[in-house]
Amino acid sequence: MEQSLFTANNVWMMICTALVFFMHLGFSLLESGLTRQKNTINILFKNLFIICGGLLIYYVVGFGLMYPGEFNGFLGFAGFGIDSPENGNTIDYASGSYTYWTDFLFQGMFAATAATIVSGAVAERIKIHAFMIFSIIYLAIVYPIAGSWQWGGGFLSSLGDYFGQEGGFHDFAGSTLVHSVGGWAALVVIGVLGARLGKFDNEGKPKAIPGHNIPLATMGVLILWLGWFGFNGGSVLSADPALTSLVLVTTSLSAAAGGFGAFIVSSIKFKNLDVTMFMNGILGGLVGITAGADLMSPLESILIGLISGALVVIAVSWIDRLKLDDPVGAVAVHLFCGIWGTLAVGIFGDKAGGFQLLYQLVGVLIIGLFCTVFASVIAVVINKTIGLRVGKREEVEGLDIHEHGMDAYADFGLNDH
């Protein structure tokens, strides 16, 4: 491969890595804006911990589990840490598409994203140390093993062999392998945690607990949309202009349609124009297209986005009816739309067909079962030992003061005179 093409591919992948890193600012703003002021420091601390701890644990064990090389398709390990491949950091790595170092960093950013999904769902009542332990264990073991089954060349990538057919499970950029992996964990932990104080009245009806800064949350959504250009665009794994440009088009159209789907359905259902539903609809459209962004036509991406946005509204109501409390709608966006987007690969696009839909369904069920079982074990063990949830006083007065000893917003000028 020519050096110029190798350089172009690698530069594009590094730009996409930076965009995925930028998504963590989006998550921080979205989560803090949709929760109460007294828990802002806690949200920001968790997001900083995720990117720092996530990269380090992915270096230590995650990358070796997710990309073990030749293995039995179910579990393999290439070793601790990362080092130069045998052929060196040269144009030979990944057929000359990009360097080994760029590959590690790009994949490490994806790993941290999965844990960030959990952060928003468990906001305002989880102990910070419990969250840190859960995130590290989940990122060290569950996320990379699930990823290895598809992206590492595992059994899901050749699932058709088990049915006497060609092909296998398809998840282009992680509707299931990133978003649903995080969504299943979020669902399990909020079930163990219980709802925030005041979320449900004596009759079990949900009550709104408004976020303290909707402009910040809106900024977060727009930053996430921008970051998704790297999330999906980088998953092409080259700077191929035709496929990359198609992926960016399908990603954007699905996001826009997701916003429309959510605000139309929510306005019919709730008789108002809820901007938070609009925001989560956009994110739902982004999650929904992520599995098949490389396969869909523009019209198909719009249909996927519209259904994703509508699904967000329906899922939020369903979660409330189950007496589960998700302050930012993470389960509705990342789990429900992740499942839908993965199944949509068998319904729309270049691979649509009965067997492909079967592969997608099998992949969703296997990943869901694996993540749910392991997340439950981790959460229950933590809950039985150090405890998952803060005390009533800490929750009422805010995690910022009790867990961090500081306030996010200084009272400027109040004590000047």
N, C-alpha and C positions, 0 to 999 in steps of 0.2 A: 504494500500500500504506500502511496506517495506520502512524503513527510508533510506536505501542505494539508492533505486531507486528514491525516492523523492529528495535526495541530488544530485544525478547525473543529474536529469531533471533540477533542479534549477540552478546548476552550468553551464550547457549548455546554459540555457536561459540567464544567466548573461554574459556569454562569447559573445553570439549573440548580446546582448544589447550593449556591448562594441564595437563590430564590426560595428553595425549600427551607433553608435556615431562617429566612425572613418570615416564613409562616409562623414561627414561634412568637414573633412580636404580635402577629395577628391573633393567635390564640390567647396571648396574655391580655390584649386589649378587649377581645370579645368576652372572655371569662370574667375579667374584673368589672367590665361595664354592665354585665347582666346580673351581677351579684351586688350585695350591699357594701357600702363604704367601709364598714367596720371589718371587712374581711379582705380588703384589697392587697395588703402586704402579703397575706397568706397565699393568695392567688399568684402574685408575682414571684414569690419565693419558690413555689412549686414549679412554675414554668422555667425558672432559671435552673433549678435542680434537675429537671428532666433533661434539658439539653446538655448540661455538664455531666451528670451521672449516666445519661443514656449513651453518650459518645464513649465514655470510659469503659462501661461494661460491654459495649459492642466491640470495643478494641480487645478487651480481655478474653471474652468468650463468644460473643454473639456472631461475629463475622465467621469464625471457624465452624460454628454450628450451622449457620445458614448456607454457607458455601463450602461444604466439606470435600468437594472433589468427587472422585469415584466412591460411591457408597451404596448401601442396600436399598436406597429409596425411601427409607423410613427414619433412620437415625444415623448420623455420621458426624465426625468431628475432625477438622483439619489441624487442630492444635490451638494453644493459647497465643494471644497477641497476633500481630501482623508483621510480616517481614517481606523483603523483596522476593518476588517469584524466582524460580531457578534460572529463568532466562534474563533476569534483571528487569529493570523498569524501562522496557524498550517497546518498540513498535510491534513486537510479537504478541504482547498481552492483549487478550480479547480481540484477536484478529486485527489489531491495529486501530481499534475504535477509540481507545482512551487508555490512560495509564492505570496501573494497579492502585496507586494512591488515590486517584480521582474516584475509582470504583468504591473503595472503602468509605470515603467521606460521603459520597452520594447515598450509599446504602445506610450509613450511620444516621443520616438526617431522617430517613424514612423510619428507622427504628424509634427514634425519639418522638416522632409524630404519634405513634400508636399509644404511647403512655400519656401524651398530652390530652388525648380524648377522655381518659379516665379523670383527669384533673378537674375538668369542668363539671362533670356529672356528680362528683362527690363533694363539691364545694360547700363551704360554710359549716361543716360539722365533722370532718375527719381530722384525727390527730396527725400532725405533720410528720412525725417519725413513722407512724403506721403507713402513711402514704409513700414515704421514701422507701421503706422496706418492700412494700408491695410492688412498686414500680421497678425497682432494681431486679427483683426475682423474676417478675413477668418478662422484662426485657432481656434478661440473661438466658431464659430457658424457653418460654412459651412462644414469643414472637419469632425468634430465629428458627426454631424447629418447624413451626407452621410454614414459614417462608421457604425453608429448604425443600418442602414437599412439592413446591411448584418452581420457584425461581432458582433453587439449588439443584434442579434436575431430579427431584424426587418422584414418588409414585403418582402424584396428581398430574404431573406434566405429561405422563403417558397413560392416563387413566383408560383410554380406549382399548389398551391391550387386555384389560380385564373383561371387556365385553366383546372381544374379537373384532374390534373396529380400529380405525386409525384415529389419531387426534387425542386430545385430552382436555383437562380443565384449562380455562383461559382467564387470566386476571392480569390485564396489561400493566396497570400501575397500582393496584391494591385496593379495590372496592372491598374485597374480602380480606386479603392478606395484611392490610394495614388498618383500614377503617373498621371492618367487622371484628377483627382481632381486638382492637381497642374497645369497640362497642360492646362485645360480649363481656369483657372484664368490667366495664362500667356498669352494665346491667347487674352483674353478680354483686359487686361491692355496694351499690345503692340498696340492693335488697337486704344485705347484711346490716348496713348502717341504719336504715330506717329514714323516715322523712325528717326534714327540719322542723323545729318547734314552730307551730302556727301555720304550717303548710295546709293542714286539713282541719276542718272544724269538728265539732262533736258528732256530727252526723256523717263524717267522712268525706264531705265535699271539699274539693280543692279550693284554696284561696291564693290569689296572686301575691307574690312577694316581689315587687318591682326591683329591677336593677338600678343602681345609683347613677349610672352615666351612660345613657343610650348613645350619645355621640361617639364615645370611645368604642362602644361595641360595634357601631356602624363602620368606624375606621378599621376595626379588626377584620370585619367581613371583607372589605375591599382589599385589604392587605393579603388576606387568605386567597382571594380570587387571583390576585397578581402572582402570589407564590405558587398557585396551582399550575401556572404556565411552566414552572420548573418541575413540579411534581409529575405532571403528565408529559410535558415536552421532553424532559430528561429521560423518561422511561423508553423513549425511542432508542436510547443508548448509542446515538450518533447524531450528527448534524444533518442527516438526510433531509433535504429541503422539502420534498414532496410529502413524506409521512409526517414530519414535524409540523408543517403548516396545517395539514389536515387535523392533527391532534389538537392543535391550539384552537382551531375553528370549532370542532365538536365540543371541546371543553367549555368554551365561552358561550356557545349557543345553549348548551344544556344548563349552564349556570343561570343565564337570563330567563330561560323557560321555567326553571325551578322556582325562581322568584315570583314569576307570574302565577304559576300553579298554586303556590302557597298563599299568596295574597288574595287570589280569587276564591279559593276554597274557604279560607279563614274569614273573608268578608261575608260569605254566604252563611257560614256556620255561626259566627260570633257577632255579625252585624256591625263590624268596624274594620278599619284598615290598620291592622296591627303590624307595626314596623318590625317587631322582633320575629314574627312569623315570616315576613318578607325576607329578612336576613337569613333565617334558618332554611327557607326555601331555596335561596341561592346556594347555600352550602350543600343542601340535599342534592341539588342538580349537579354540583361538582363531584360529590361522592358517587352519585349514580352513574356518571359517564366514565368514571375512572377505570372500570374493568374493561370497557370496550371502546375507548376513545380512538383506538387505531383501526377499528373495524366499521365504524358507523358512518352513514351519510349525514349531511347537515340536518335533513328532515328527521331522520331517526334519532339524532341526538336531541332535537327539540322535544320529540315525543317522550324520550327517556327523562328529560328534565321536567317536563310538565307533570308526569306521573310521580317523579321524586318529590316535587314541591307539594303536591296534594297529599302524598304519603306522610310527609313530615307533620302536617296538621292533624291527620288522622291518628298518627302514632303518638303525638303529644297527648291527645285526649285519652287514648287507650292506656298510656302509662299512668296518667292521673287516676283513671278508674281502678287501676291495680294498686293504688295507694303508694306508688313509687314516686320518688322526688328527684327530679333531674333539673337543677336550676337553669341550665343553659340549653337543654334540648339535645344533648350529645348522643343519647341512645337513639332518639328518633332520626337524627341526621346520619350518624355514622353506622349504626347497626342496621336499621330498617332500610335506609337507602343503599347501604352497602350490599345487603342481600338482594334488593331489587336490581341494582346495577349489574351484579354478577349474573343473575338469572336472565337479564335482558340480552346478554351475549348469545343465549340460545334462541332468542325470539327475533332480534333484529340483527342487521349487519351481515358481514361476509361469511360468518360461521354458523348462521342461524340454521336450526334443524333439530329434530327430535333427539338424536344422540348427543348433540352438543348441549342441549337443555338438560339432559340427564347428567352429563358430566358436571355441569355447573351446579345442579342441585346436590349431587353427591359431594362435591367439594365444599359447598356451603354447610352441609350437615356434618361432615367430618371435622372441618375447622371449628364449627360451632360447638360440637361436643367436646373436642379437645380443649378449647379455650375455657369453656364453662366449667369443666371438671377441675382443671388446674387452678383457675381463678378462685373457685369455691374453696379448694383446699388451702390455698395461700391466705385468703381472706379469713376463713374460720380459724386457722392456726394463729394468725395475728390477733384476731378478736379474743381468743381464749387466753392469750399470753399478755401482751401489753395493752390490748384493747384498740378498737378502731375509732371509736367516737369520743369526742371531748365531752366534758361534763356540762350540765345545764347552765351553770353560771358562765362558763367560757363561751358557750354558744350564744347566750343572750347578750353578753357584753362585747363579744367579737373576738375572733381568733388573732387579730393583729396585736392587740394588747397582751393577751394571755399566752400566745404561742411565740410572739416575736418581740414584745415589749416596745412597740412603736406604732405610730399612726401614719397612714399614707398621706394625709393632707394636713400640713402645718397650719395652725391658726394665726396667720400673719396679722400683725397689727392689733390683736386683742389686748395685749399686755404692754403696749408701748407707753401708756399714760396711767 
